[in-house]
Amino acid sequence: MSVALIGSMPIKWRLAAIMADRELDYKQLAQLTEMHPVTISKLKNTYEMPPRLDRETLYKLCKALECQPGDLLRYVEDEKDAEP
């Protein structure tokens, strides 16, 4: 079974943390990415990987934030899946 299909996804979305590190609010990031502020706000306020994260969005975010895709995504192993 695909990781994306398992209950609460173990891929965490870290956009809010990266924005905080860069001291950017959603309006500033919207200007940098040329994306709609509502879109940025929705992406910022989720902590699980967005279900429809397309390549162009990821590119714009990485370029504006000067980061790598791995900075925005983090694998967090579920405790029940961890070996004893």
N, CA, C and O atoms as a GROMACS GRO file, in nm:
protein
  336
    1MET      N    1   0.084  -0.117   0.000
    1MET     CA    2   0.000   0.000   0.000
    1MET      C    3   0.089   0.124   0.000
    1MET      O    4   0.192   0.127   0.066
    2SER      N    5   0.047   0.225  -0.074
    2SER     CA    6   0.122   0.350  -0.082
    2SER      C    7   0.118   0.426   0.050
    2SER      O    8   0.017   0.423   0.121
    3VAL      N    9   0.227   0.492   0.083
    3VAL     CA   10   0.234   0.572   0.205
    3VAL      C   11   0.123   0.676   0.206
    3VAL      O   12   0.066   0.704   0.312
    4ALA      N   13   0.092   0.734   0.091
    4ALA     CA   14  -0.008   0.840   0.083
    4ALA      C   15  -0.148   0.791   0.117
    4ALA      O   16  -0.236   0.872   0.147
    5LEU      N   17  -0.172   0.661   0.113
    5LEU     CA   18  -0.305   0.608   0.137
    5LEU      C   19  -0.327   0.562   0.279
    5LEU      O   20  -0.437   0.517   0.312
    6ILE      N   21  -0.229   0.572   0.364
    6ILE     CA   22  -0.241   0.525   0.501
    6ILE      C   23  -0.290   0.639   0.589
    6ILE      O   24  -0.226   0.744   0.594
    7GLY      N   25  -0.403   0.620   0.659
    7GLY     CA   26  -0.460   0.714   0.756
    7GLY      C   27  -0.396   0.850   0.764
    7GLY      O   28  -0.398   0.925   0.667
    8SER      N   29  -0.339   0.884   0.877
    8SER     CA   30  -0.269   1.010   0.896
    8SER      C   31  -0.132   0.997   0.833
    8SER      O   32  -0.050   0.914   0.874
    9MET      N   33  -0.107   1.078   0.733
    9MET     CA   34   0.015   1.065   0.654
    9MET      C   35   0.140   1.101   0.735
    9MET      O   36   0.142   1.203   0.804
   10PRO      N   37   0.244   1.018   0.726
   10PRO     CA   38   0.367   1.045   0.800
   10PRO      C   39   0.457   1.148   0.732
   10PRO      O   40   0.568   1.172   0.778
   11ILE      N   41   0.410   1.210   0.623
   11ILE     CA   42   0.485   1.317   0.558
   11ILE      C   43   0.431   1.449   0.610
   11ILE      O   44   0.316   1.485   0.582
   12LYS      N   45   0.512   1.521   0.684
   12LYS     CA   46   0.469   1.647   0.744
   12LYS      C   47   0.511   1.764   0.657
   12LYS      O   48   0.619   1.764   0.598
   13TRP      N   49   0.425   1.863   0.649
   13TRP     CA   50   0.444   1.983   0.569
   13TRP      C   51   0.495   2.094   0.660
   13TRP      O   52   0.432   2.124   0.761
   14ARG      N   53   0.607   2.154   0.627
   14ARG     CA   54   0.674   2.248   0.716
   14ARG      C   55   0.676   2.392   0.663
   14ARG      O   56   0.765   2.469   0.700
   15LEU      N   57   0.581   2.428   0.579
   15LEU     CA   58   0.582   2.562   0.522
   15LEU      C   59   0.575   2.669   0.631
   15LEU      O   60   0.649   2.767   0.625
   16ALA      N   61   0.488   2.652   0.730
   16ALA     CA   62   0.476   2.752   0.836
   16ALA      C   63   0.609   2.772   0.909
   16ALA      O   64   0.646   2.886   0.940
   17ALA      N   65   0.680   2.664   0.936
   17ALA     CA   66   0.808   2.673   1.006
   17ALA      C   67   0.913   2.745   0.920
   17ALA      O   68   0.988   2.828   0.971
   18ILE      N   69   0.916   2.714   0.792
   18ILE     CA   70   1.013   2.778   0.702
   18ILE      C   71   0.981   2.927   0.689
   18ILE      O   72   1.071   3.011   0.688
   19MET      N   73   0.852   2.960   0.678
   19MET     CA   74   0.812   3.100   0.670
   19MET      C   75   0.852   3.174   0.796
   19MET      O   76   0.899   3.288   0.790
   20ALA      N   77   0.834   3.112   0.911
   20ALA     CA   78   0.872   3.174   1.038
   20ALA      C   79   1.023   3.197   1.043
   20ALA      O   80   1.068   3.303   1.087
   21ASP      N   81   1.100   3.099   0.998
   21ASP     CA   82   1.247   3.113   0.994
   21ASP      C   83   1.288   3.230   0.906
   21ASP      O   84   1.385   3.301   0.937
   22ARG      N   85   1.216   3.252   0.798
   22ARG     CA   86   1.248   3.358   0.702
   22ARG      C   87   1.180   3.491   0.739
   22ARG      O   88   1.200   3.593   0.673
   23GLU      N   89   1.098   3.487   0.846
   23GLU     CA   90   1.023   3.603   0.892
   23GLU      C   91   0.935   3.662   0.780
   23GLU      O   92   0.932   3.783   0.757
   24LEU      N   93   0.864   3.572   0.712
   24LEU     CA   94   0.772   3.610   0.605
   24LEU      C   95   0.629   3.580   0.646
   24LEU      O   96   0.602   3.477   0.706
   25ASP      N   97   0.537   3.670   0.612
   25ASP     CA   98   0.396   3.637   0.632
   25ASP      C   99   0.340   3.590   0.499
   25ASP      O  100   0.408   3.594   0.396
   26TYR      N  101   0.215   3.547   0.501
   26TYR     CA  102   0.157   3.486   0.380
   26TYR      C  103   0.144   3.587   0.266
   26TYR      O  104   0.154   3.550   0.149
   27LYS      N  105   0.121   3.714   0.299
   27LYS     CA  106   0.109   3.815   0.194
   27LYS      C  107   0.242   3.839   0.124
   27LYS      O  108   0.248   3.853   0.002
   28GLN      N  109   0.349   3.842   0.202
   28GLN     CA  110   0.482   3.859   0.143
   28GLN      C  111   0.519   3.741   0.056
   28GLN      O  112   0.573   3.758  -0.054
   29LEU      N  113   0.490   3.619   0.104
   29LEU     CA  114   0.522   3.500   0.025
   29LEU      C  115   0.435   3.495  -0.101
   29LEU      O  116   0.481   3.451  -0.206
   30ALA      N  117   0.312   3.540  -0.092
   30ALA     CA  118   0.226   3.545  -0.210
   30ALA      C  119   0.286   3.638  -0.316
   30ALA      O  120   0.284   3.606  -0.434
   31GLN      N  121   0.340   3.751  -0.274
   31GLN     CA  122   0.404   3.842  -0.369
   31GLN      C  123   0.527   3.780  -0.431
   31GLN      O  124   0.549   3.792  -0.552
   32LEU      N  125   0.608   3.713  -0.350
   32LEU     CA  126   0.731   3.652  -0.401
   32LEU      C  127   0.704   3.538  -0.499
   32LEU      O  128   0.777   3.520  -0.596
   33THR      N  129   0.597   3.463  -0.474
   33THR     CA  130   0.565   3.348  -0.558
   33THR      C  131   0.468   3.380  -0.671
   33THR      O  132   0.449   3.301  -0.763
   34GLU      N  133   0.407   3.500  -0.663
   34GLU     CA  134   0.301   3.539  -0.757
   34GLU      C  135   0.182   3.443  -0.750
   34GLU      O  136   0.114   3.419  -0.848
   35MET      N  137   0.160   3.391  -0.628
   35MET     CA  138   0.045   3.304  -0.603
   35MET      C  139  -0.058   3.385  -0.525
   35MET      O  140  -0.024   3.486  -0.464
   36HIS      N  141  -0.182   3.340  -0.526
   36HIS     CA  142  -0.289   3.410  -0.455
   36HIS      C  143  -0.266   3.398  -0.305
   36HIS      O  144  -0.230   3.291  -0.256
   37PRO      N  145  -0.287   3.507  -0.230
   37PRO     CA  146  -0.268   3.502  -0.085
   37PRO      C  147  -0.351   3.395  -0.014
   37PRO      O  148  -0.305   3.337   0.085
   38VAL      N  149  -0.471   3.368  -0.062
   38VAL     CA  150  -0.555   3.264  -0.001
   38VAL      C  151  -0.490   3.127  -0.019
   38VAL      O  152  -0.494   3.043   0.071
   39THR      N  153  -0.432   3.104  -0.134
   39THR     CA  154  -0.363   2.977  -0.160
   39THR      C  155  -0.246   2.961  -0.064
   39THR      O  156  -0.227   2.854  -0.006
   40ILE      N  157  -0.167   3.065  -0.047
   40ILE     CA  158  -0.053   3.060   0.045
   40ILE      C  159  -0.102   3.037   0.187
   40ILE      O  160  -0.044   2.957   0.260
   41SER      N  161  -0.207   3.106   0.226
   41SER     CA  162  -0.262   3.090   0.361
   41SER      C  163  -0.306   2.946   0.386
   41SER      O  164  -0.278   2.891   0.492
   42LYS      N  165  -0.373   2.886   0.289
   42LYS     CA  166  -0.417   2.746   0.303
   42LYS      C  167  -0.296   2.652   0.314
   42LYS      O  168  -0.296   2.561   0.397
   43LEU      N  169  -0.195   2.675   0.231
   43LEU     CA  170  -0.076   2.591   0.236
   43LEU      C  171  -0.001   2.609   0.368
   43LEU      O  172   0.055   2.512   0.421
   44LYS      N  173   0.000   2.729   0.420
   44LYS     CA  174   0.070   2.758   0.545
   44LYS      C  175   0.002   2.693   0.665
   44LYS      O  176   0.069   2.648   0.758
   45ASN      N  177  -0.129   2.688   0.663
   45ASN     CA  178  -0.205   2.644   0.780
   45ASN      C  179  -0.236   2.494   0.782
   45ASN      O  180  -0.325   2.451   0.855
   46THR      N  181  -0.164   2.417   0.705
   46THR     CA  182  -0.177   2.273   0.711
   46THR      C  183  -0.043   2.214   0.753
   46THR      O  184   0.063   2.267   0.720
   47TYR      N  185  -0.048   2.104   0.827
   47TYR     CA  186   0.076   2.042   0.875
   47TYR      C  187   0.098   1.904   0.816
   47TYR      O  188   0.197   1.838   0.848
   48GLU      N  189   0.007   1.860   0.731
   48GLU     CA  190   0.028   1.738   0.655
   48GLU      C  191   0.050   1.777   0.510
   48GLU      O  192   0.001   1.880   0.465
   49MET      N  193   0.124   1.696   0.439
   49MET     CA  194   0.154   1.726   0.300
   49MET      C  195   0.024   1.752   0.224
   49MET      O  196  -0.069   1.671   0.232
   50PRO      N  197   0.016   1.863   0.151
   50PRO     CA  198  -0.105   1.890   0.073
   50PRO      C  199  -0.132   1.776  -0.025
   50PRO      O  200  -0.039   1.727  -0.090
   51PRO      N  201  -0.257   1.733  -0.037
   51PRO     CA  202  -0.289   1.620  -0.124
   51PRO      C  203  -0.261   1.646  -0.271
   51PRO      O  204  -0.236   1.552  -0.347
   52ARG      N  205  -0.267   1.770  -0.312
   52ARG     CA  206  -0.242   1.803  -0.453
   52ARG      C  207  -0.132   1.908  -0.464
   52ARG      O  208  -0.157   2.022  -0.505
   53LEU      N  209  -0.016   1.869  -0.430
   53LEU     CA  210   0.099   1.959  -0.440
   53LEU      C  211   0.164   1.937  -0.575
   53LEU      O  212   0.229   1.835  -0.599
   54ASP      N  213   0.147   2.035  -0.664
   54ASP     CA  214   0.203   2.015  -0.798
   54ASP      C  215   0.346   2.070  -0.806
   54ASP      O  216   0.391   2.146  -0.720
   55ARG      N  217   0.413   2.031  -0.909
   55ARG     CA  218   0.554   2.064  -0.929
   55ARG      C  219   0.577   2.215  -0.937
   55ARG      O  220   0.674   2.266  -0.881
   56GLU      N  221   0.488   2.286  -1.005
   56GLU     CA  222   0.504   2.431  -1.020
   56GLU      C  223   0.494   2.503  -0.885
   56GLU      O  224   0.570   2.595  -0.858
   57THR      N  225   0.399   2.460  -0.802
   57THR     CA  226   0.384   2.520  -0.669
   57THR      C  227   0.508   2.496  -0.585
   57THR      O  228   0.559   2.588  -0.521
   58LEU      N  229   0.556   2.373  -0.585
   58LEU     CA  230   0.676   2.339  -0.509
   58LEU      C  231   0.795   2.421  -0.558
   58LEU      O  232   0.875   2.470  -0.478
   59TYR      N  233   0.807   2.435  -0.688
   59TYR     CA  234   0.915   2.514  -0.748
   59TYR      C  235   0.909   2.659  -0.701
   59TYR      O  236   1.009   2.715  -0.658
   60LYS      N  237   0.791   2.720  -0.709
   60LYS     CA  238   0.774   2.860  -0.670
   60LYS      C  239   0.807   2.880  -0.522
   60LYS      O  240   0.872   2.978  -0.485
   61LEU      N  241   0.762   2.789  -0.437
   61LEU     CA  242   0.788   2.800  -0.294
   61LEU      C  243   0.937   2.787  -0.265
   61LEU      O  244   0.992   2.866  -0.189
   62CYS      N  245   1.001   2.688  -0.325
   62CYS     CA  246   1.145   2.668  -0.303
   62CYS      C  247   1.227   2.787  -0.352
   62CYS      O  248   1.321   2.829  -0.286
   63LYS      N  249   1.190   2.839  -0.466
   63LYS     CA  250   1.262   2.954  -0.522
   63LYS      C  251   1.246   3.076  -0.431
   63LYS      O  252   1.345   3.143  -0.399
   64ALA      N  253   1.123   3.106  -0.389
   64ALA     CA  254   1.097   3.223  -0.306
   64ALA      C  255   1.160   3.211  -0.168
   64ALA      O  256   1.209   3.309  -0.112
   65LEU      N  257   1.158   3.089  -0.113
   65LEU     CA  258   1.209   3.067   0.023
   65LEU      C  259   1.358   3.030   0.025
   65LEU      O  260   1.418   3.016   0.131
   66GLU      N  261   1.415   3.014  -0.094
   66GLU     CA  262   1.555   2.973  -0.108
   66GLU      C  263   1.581   2.847  -0.026
   66GLU      O  264   1.670   2.843   0.060
   67CYS      N  265   1.501   2.744  -0.055
   67CYS     CA  266   1.515   2.619   0.018
   67CYS      C  267   1.504   2.501  -0.079
   67CYS      O  268   1.477   2.520  -0.198
   68GLN      N  269   1.524   2.383  -0.028
   68GLN     CA  270   1.510   2.259  -0.104
   68GLN      C  271   1.374   2.196  -0.072
   68GLN      O  272   1.318   2.222   0.034
   69PRO      N  273   1.320   2.114  -0.162
   69PRO     CA  274   1.192   2.047  -0.133
   69PRO      C  275   1.194   1.972   0.000
   69PRO      O  276   1.094   1.969   0.071
   70GLY      N  277   1.307   1.911   0.032
   70GLY     CA  278   1.319   1.838   0.158
   70GLY      C  279   1.308   1.926   0.281
   70GLY      O  280   1.281   1.876   0.391
   71ASP      N  281   1.330   2.056   0.264
   71ASP     CA  282   1.312   2.148   0.377
   71ASP      C  283   1.164   2.166   0.409
   71ASP      O  284   1.127   2.194   0.523
   72LEU      N  285   1.079   2.152   0.307
   72LEU     CA  286   0.935   2.169   0.324
   72LEU      C  287   0.864   2.041   0.364
   72LEU      O  288   0.756   2.045   0.422
   73LEU      N  289   0.925   1.928   0.334
   73LEU     CA  290   0.864   1.797   0.362
   73LEU      C  291   0.950   1.720   0.460
   73LEU      O  292   1.072   1.719   0.449
   74ARG      N  293   0.886   1.656   0.556
   74ARG     CA  294   0.961   1.580   0.656
   74ARG      C  295   0.888   1.449   0.682
   74ARG      O  296   0.768   1.449   0.710
   75TYR      N  297   0.959   1.338   0.675
   75TYR     CA  298   0.903   1.207   0.708
   75TYR      C  299   0.910   1.188   0.859
   75TYR      O  300   1.017   1.202   0.919
   76VAL      N  301   0.796   1.157   0.920
   76VAL     CA  302   0.789   1.132   1.064
   76VAL      C  303   0.732   0.993   1.082
   76VAL      O  304   0.614   0.970   1.057
   77GLU      N  305   0.815   0.901   1.127
   77GLU     CA  306   0.772   0.762   1.143
   77GLU      C  307   0.664   0.751   1.248
   77GLU      O  308   0.675   0.806   1.358
   78ASP      N  309   0.558   0.680   1.214
   78ASP     CA  310   0.447   0.656   1.306
   78ASP      C  311   0.495   0.559   1.415
   78ASP      O  312   0.563   0.461   1.385
   79GLU      N  313   0.458   0.586   1.539
   79GLU     CA  314   0.505   0.502   1.650
   79GLU      C  315   0.462   0.356   1.634
   79GLU      O  316   0.538   0.265   1.671
   80LYS      N  317   0.343   0.332   1.580
   80LYS     CA  318   0.297   0.193   1.567
   80LYS      C  319   0.372   0.119   1.456
   80LYS      O  320   0.377  -0.004   1.455
   81ASP      N  321   0.433   0.195   1.362
   81ASP     CA  322   0.512   0.134   1.255
   81ASP      C  323   0.658   0.112   1.293
   81ASP      O  324   0.730   0.037   1.228
   82ALA      N  325   0.702   0.179   1.400
   82ALA     CA  326   0.841   0.169   1.443
   82ALA      C  327   0.868   0.031   1.503
   82ALA      O  328   0.783  -0.027   1.571
   83GLU      N  329   0.986  -0.018   1.477
   83GLU     CA  330   1.023  -0.148   1.533
   83GLU      C  331   1.064  -0.130   1.679
   83GLU      O  332   1.120  -0.027   1.715
   84PRO      N  333   1.035  -0.230   1.764
   84PRO     CA  334   1.069  -0.221   1.906
   84PRO      C  335   1.218  -0.220   1.931
   84PRO      O  336   1.261  -0.212   2.046
   0.00000   0.00000   0.00000
